[in-house]
Amino acid sequence: MKKKFKLENLDCAHCAQKMEDEINKLEGVKASISFMAQKLTLEAEDDVFNEKVEQAQKAMATVEKDCIICYPKDASSVVCL
């Protein structure tokens, strides 16, 4: 499965690269972060995808503790980890 997520509080292009590197160290994950678009693209197996999103958030926090992953809950609301 491959999904795109909005990132909040991403303030630095260098930090975005460091976070991308940390996420890509996770087993079974392929990730890219666009600083300009403030987006994370994450790819992992369907059966462990939610777990990998949570692991990605923890990996990002080691670099930039205030940056969070957000995704649409429904048509009118967003959930942030």
Secondary structure by P-SEA (a helix, b strand, c coil): ccbbbbbcccccaaaaaaaaaaaaacccccccccccccbbbbbccccaaaaaaaaaaaaaaaccccbbbbbbccccccccc
